[in-house]
Amino acid sequence: MKSILQHQTFHDPWHCIFMRLCCVFLIVSSSRAVALEASLNDLKKMSIEDLLQVEVVSVSRTPEKLSNTASSVQVITQEDIRRSGVTSLPEALRLASNLQVAQKNAHDWGVSARGFNTELANKLLVMIDGRTVYTPLFSGVFWNAQDYLLADIDHIEVISGPGGTLWGANAVNGVINIITRHSRDTRDVYAEAGGGSGMRSFAGARVGGALNSNASFRVYAKYSDHDNSVLGNGNDANDAWRMKQGGFRVDVTHPFDRLTFQGDIYENSSDSDPGKASIKGSNVLTRWSHAFSEGSELNLQAYYDRTHLDRPLPAYVINNLTLAPAGVFADVMDTYDVDLQHRFRFMRRHQLVWGLGYRHTHDSATNIPALAFYPALFTHHLYSGFIQDAVSLSDRVTITAGTKLEHNTYTGWEWEPSVRAQWDVNTRNMLWSAISRAVRSPSRIDRDYSQPAAGLVVIKGSDTFVSEKVLAYEAGYRTQMNDRLVASTAIFYNNYQHLRSTSITPTTILPLYFENNLKGYTYGIELNGTFQIAEWWQMRAGYTFLSEHLSVEPGKFDLSQAHNETADPQHQVMLRSMLELPGRVQLDAGLRWVDELIVNNGPNLATVPDYTELDIRIGWRITESLELSLTGQNLLHNHHPEFGFPTPTRVDAERNVTGKLVWRL
């Protein structure tokens, strides 16, 4: 690892002021005055036991304690998000050490698990309250369109490893489920405002309350204005953006029934060359749960989601030859989804969960000369069913087996089975292993893409493109060594078939086609732990190692020689410190080191250099209702690249300092 002092600069006045404030608070903390005990009574304490008791649902679709979960899963809690000082969901995901997160520009991010974090990262399923937010346009996520009032997020479940048996296609390398708080927990008034060097200004508010003894509600709104990021030479990248979002949630609870009704509406606009881009949309979701008994529950969920994208594109030029003029590409996606799930106990030792689902997606593209999808109007149907049985062979050994069966419009039937074993060695130690099969079904880019739209077409989708497949082997160990230390590790080996390639036909060079000419394997290890050094100090650490080996299948062709699907660090290290100080003050710091990335531009290879960065937040609880905080991000450099081929237009991540005021009533 390179020295964390390498390339430091101290000419930025924000940086000098912030670092001096940190030094003052560190000096104060070293005294550990008697007043510390009194201040701890007024602050939320960090607890190893609380962490282990957090319930997760994304691993088995059944609530289970984190300490008893046979998977590589990490939980980002509401307290983690608040104390990190982050202002967006992608930034919050940096708190999970089993993810690869890279900032591409002011508004775009690359997020993946266990590799494949490329420009079209497409092997990670992301949900918000069970609503899928990846777009079938490219099987990835428009991260600048995914937002929420962060204070209303309960926790984020991050699973690395296939989840296709329960969640279906696109849960190839992992699942992220962002779970918002029940409205009964937000029956108050909340407001926040602030700004700084990166996010020029932001504000958010929420009002919640009780409708009657069984029902509660909340409504929220937020706004943010983000400044331009910078190019490698320090000039503005002309990518400033603004986000507006609002929404509501209503929950009704009876002894055996729970009903949720929620929705959001948003609009995002960003500067770009040659014009302003925008993405806007809305969604509404309802979920009903009925408990037949303590071990039997039925869940029915339905949602509608609409996304409208407008993206100006420059003229398509190759070697000073203009193949197509500039234009504004537009796409409107309407998604209707219904999901039924039933879990129950059977013959005392069996915990069965089964479900059925249907998704209808209608996509309408407004083609331009530089880019097109054929057909412009497309309707996609996805039918699915799954079943999984967790069998307790003894009080300590459980075998879980199941499969999902899906039928999609492009490739027909796909199946995604898994077998998982869990051995509770004792109350503090657990071993697990799993074998899983998962698929990534084709997106519209894989099948229907054309650039430019006509004439001399350079690249096209292919109607013979099939699903990418992985057979994954995993094993892990989770331990609570004592009341102060918990740790977990996971090792994995993934074998991939039919990965996407950029190929030529037997008779022509152009157009290039997307085909399935790649194969390969990856393996790695994930480590993370939490150490409660003292009642007032908690440390967390995480490390990931990833080795990727992709190749072109014999007798076939790929323009990038199997480098286009990977742009991932081999090593990542994360350290976090959370301190409670006298005077109702919190000091939190996060240090991360990310190894270099190998990136490509066609057959040409280059690197994104490794980097070390430091984030620090100082928070002061002025009163029970008022909190002031100051957060510095990327403090060790003025700016550094995290993603992309080294061209004059590659965008760097900047040092940012943000102040925030929160009021609760």
Secondary structure, DSSP 8 states (H G I E B T S, - for coil): ---TTTT-----HHHHHHHHHHHHHHHHHHH--THHHHHHTTS----HHHHHH-EE-TTTSS-EEGGG--S-EEEEEHHHHHHHT--SHHHHHTT-TTSEEEE-SSS-EEEESSS--STT--SEEEEETTEE--BTTTTB--GGG----GGGEEEEEEEES--HHHH-TT-SSEEEEEEE--GGGG-SEEEEEEEESSEEEEEEEEEEEESSSSEEEEEEEEEEEE---EETTS-B-S--EEEEEEEEEEEEE-SSEEEEEEEEEEEEEE--SSS-EEEEEEEEEEEEEEEEETTEEEEEEEEEEEEEEEEEE--EEETTEEEE--EEEEEEEEEEEEEEEEEEEETTTEEEEEEEEEEEEEEEEE-BTTBEESSSEEEEEEEEEEEEEEEESSSSEEEEEEEEEEEETTTEEEEEEEEEEEEEEETTEEEEEEEEEEEE---HHHHHEEESSSSS--EE--TT---EEEEEEEEEEEEE-SSSEEEEEEEEEEEEEEEEEEE--SS-SSSEEEEEEEEEEEEEEEEEEEEEEETTEEEEEEEEEEEEEEEE-TT---TTTT-TT----SEEEEEEEEEEETTTEEEEEEEEEE--EEEEETTEEEEE--EEEEEEEEEEE-SSSEEEEEEEESTT-SEEE-SS-SSTT-EEEE-EEEEEEEEE-
